[in-house]
């Protein structure tokens, strides 16, 4: 079973569109920088239900196992990404699960 790492982001209201786009580009660059990432997809909320609670961007990373995810988290490229994200981040939700 693969391990999925779901990340939902809510940006600060004052975050400029260029800052948000820089974060999205940086997140998209991580799989090429970190071998542990087996799969990656992302998107923005398009639900008509209005239940996203301000979260606008979703990222789903796939890892072979928990050990691969654990190698990703302290990786220098991931840490650099987090440093870029923090000034514009209002909230984050991270949910890891083993796919069936």
N, C-alpha and C positions, 0 to 999 in steps of 0.2 A: 504494500500500500504506500502511495506517495503521501507526503505531508504538504498540505496547503497552508499558506500564510496569507491571510486576507488583511489588507490594510485599508481603512476608510479615513479620509482626511476632510477636515473642516477648516477652511482658511479664515483668517481674521478679516473682518469687513474692510479694513483699510489696506489689505493686500492688493497691490496693483496687478492687473492682468499679466503684465510681463513677469512679475515675480512668481505668480502661480505657474505660468508656462515654463519658467526656468526650473521649478521644482518637478514638474511633470517630465521634462526632458531629462533631468538628472536621474529620476527614478527609472525611466526607460533605458538609461545607459548602464544601470547596475548589472543586468544579466551578462553583458559583454565583459564586465570587469571582475565578476565573481563566478568562478566555475561551478560553485555549489548550486546555483540557480538552474533548474532544469526546464522551467516553463515560466512564462510571464504574460499577463494580459492586464488591460486597464480600460477604464471607461468612466464616464460621468453619469450622474443620476438622471434617468429619463422616466422614472416611475410617475404615473398620474395620481398615485395614492397620497403623496405629500407626507410620507412618514420617515423621510431621510434625516430629520432632526438637524438639518444644516450641513450634513456631510454631503459633499459634492463630487468627490473623486474616489474611485475604488481601484485597488491594485491587488492582483492575485498572483502570488509567486508559488511555484511548485518546487519542492525539494525531494530528493530520494528518500530522506528519512530525517528524524529529529537531529541527528548528528550533523547533517549537512546544513540544516537551519541554524544550528548552534555555531557553526563555523561562519556563517553569513553575518550574524548579528554583530560581532566585534570586528569584522573586516574593515580595513581602513577606508575603502570606497563607500561602504554603508555608513560609517561614522561621518564621513565628509558630507554625504547626502543629508543625514540628520542635522548637521550643523547648518546647512543651507535652508532646510525646512523650518527649523525652530523659530526664526524671527517672524514668519508669516502664519504659523500654525495656531489655530484656535483650539482644536481638539483632534484626537486621533483614537481610533478603535482598531485594535489588532486582535485577530481571532485565528488561532491555528487549529487545524483538524486533520485527521488522517482520512484520506478519501477511500471510499469503498468501491 
